């Protein structure tokens, strides 16, 4: 079967957009992006659905090709100013600073898409908060431990950074208001 240009098809982008919104509404729920990845990166599929010419983007660890970055249509920006940031989960974020929004505009907080995550494997994270009935147990592997430390530093509701973890054809979202316990 010939793979169509799935991440760039408008119909697929609408399906992925709705799927990601559902994942944000139900933190810790693993969603399947399946046929809409076109066999490619789930992170690119998510970004193709979320980014447009009115957004800013930073490819922190240079995971996308120049052509893929161009097709997103988003304006290049430094990580601390970008609305969307793509990073490799296995790499240490160091003292990375991301946009957290402001009290008057919390929606200006960044969305961090972490690629190369082993969803369903690794250490267990116990999630609670809005959108979760009681708690959810989620296993995520391949994530440098400093990402969790950085998230604690970035998130002070309503300010913060929303996370999207991507692996294979799957994704899982953690909004800034989700509490994480080990």
Secondary structure, DSSP 8 states (H G I E B T S, - for coil): -----GGG-HHHHHHHHHHHHHHHHSTT--EE-GGGGTTS-HHHHHHHHH--TTSEEEETT--S-HHHHHHH--EE--TTT-SEEEEETTS--TT----B--SS-GGGB-EEEEES-EEEEEEEEEEESTT-SS-EEEEEES--THHHHHHHHH-BTTB--EEEEEETTEEEEE-TT-EEE-
